[in-house]
Amino acid sequence: MTLDQLRIQLKKTENELKKNEEKKKDLLGKKTEIELQIAQLEAEKAEKVLTIIKDNFGEVDENNLELFQKVMEGQSKEILRQKEMLEHGVTSGV
């Protein structure tokens, strides 16, 4: 290859590298946006769960966290049984 051909090839490679860097930056921005949306949806779900807990147990704080955990552990089998029944369209008298 001649010197001019190598310079042209180098210029093309630099241009392609620049385009790829811009594309990477754009994709990273999109990735960050998607991660933020996921985090927001997870936070909304957690907030709904906390609301359900507050409505049915009261405020859970450091003072009663252990009590709440014991209550949930004690009720876990019944909760799972009711969940299965609801998922299968069976209603209990509760």
C-alpha positions as CSV (number, residue, x, y, z in Angstrom):
1,M,0.0,0.0,0.0
2,T,1.1,3.5,-0.7
3,L,1.4,6.2,2.0
4,D,-1.7,8.0,0.6
5,Q,-3.7,4.8,0.7
6,L,-2.7,4.2,4.3
7,R,-3.6,7.7,5.3
8,I,-7.0,7.3,3.7
9,Q,-7.5,4.0,5.5
10,L,-6.4,5.6,8.8
11,K,-8.9,8.5,8.3
12,K,-11.7,6.1,7.5
13,T,-10.9,4.0,10.6
14,E,-10.8,7.1,12.8
15,N,-14.2,8.2,11.4
16,E,-15.7,4.8,12.0
17,L,-14.3,4.7,15.6
18,K,-15.8,8.1,16.2
19,K,-19.2,6.9,15.0
20,N,-19.0,3.9,17.2
21,E,-18.1,5.9,20.2
22,E,-21.1,8.2,19.6
23,K,-23.3,5.1,19.2
24,K,-21.9,3.6,22.4
25,K,-22.7,6.9,24.3
26,D,-26.2,6.9,22.9
27,L,-26.8,3.2,23.9
28,L,-25.4,3.8,27.4
29,G,-27.9,6.7,27.7
30,K,-30.7,4.5,26.7
31,K,-29.5,1.7,29.1
32,T,-29.5,4.2,31.9
33,E,-33.0,5.4,31.1
34,I,-34.3,1.8,31.0
35,E,-32.6,1.0,34.3
36,L,-34.2,4.1,35.8
37,Q,-37.7,3.1,34.6
38,I,-37.2,-0.4,36.1
39,A,-36.1,1.1,39.4
40,Q,-39.2,3.4,39.4
41,L,-41.5,0.4,38.7
42,E,-39.9,-1.6,41.4
43,A,-40.2,1.3,43.9
44,E,-43.9,1.7,43.0
45,K,-44.5,-2.1,43.6
46,A,-42.7,-1.8,46.9
47,E,-44.8,1.2,47.9
48,K,-48.0,-0.8,47.1
49,V,-46.7,-3.7,49.3
50,L,-46.0,-1.3,52.1
51,T,-49.4,0.2,51.8
52,I,-51.0,-3.3,52.1
53,I,-48.9,-4.1,55.1
54,K,-49.8,-0.8,56.8
55,D,-53.5,-1.3,56.1
56,N,-53.5,-4.8,57.5
57,F,-50.7,-4.7,60.2
58,G,-50.0,-1.1,60.9
59,E,-46.8,0.7,60.6
60,V,-43.7,-1.5,60.5
61,D,-40.7,0.1,62.2
62,E,-37.6,-1.0,64.0
63,N,-39.6,-1.6,67.2
64,N,-42.1,-4.2,65.7
65,L,-40.1,-5.5,62.7
66,E,-39.3,-8.7,64.5
67,L,-43.0,-9.2,65.5
68,F,-44.0,-8.5,61.9
69,Q,-41.5,-11.1,60.6
70,K,-42.9,-13.7,63.1
71,V,-46.5,-13.0,62.1
72,M,-45.6,-13.4,58.4
73,E,-43.7,-16.6,59.0
74,G,-46.6,-18.0,61.0
75,Q,-49.1,-17.1,58.3
76,S,-46.9,-18.0,55.2
77,K,-48.5,-21.4,54.6
78,E,-52.0,-19.9,54.8
79,I,-51.1,-17.0,52.6
80,L,-49.6,-19.3,50.0
81,R,-52.7,-21.6,50.1
82,Q,-55.0,-18.6,49.7
83,K,-52.9,-17.3,46.8
84,E,-53.1,-20.6,45.0
85,M,-56.9,-20.7,45.5
86,L,-57.2,-17.2,44.1
87,E,-55.0,-17.9,41.2
88,H,-57.2,-20.9,40.3
89,G,-60.4,-19.0,40.7
90,V,-61.5,-20.7,43.9
91,T,-62.9,-18.5,46.6
92,S,-62.9,-19.3,50.2
93,G,-65.4,-18.0,52.7
94,V,-62.9,-15.5,54.0
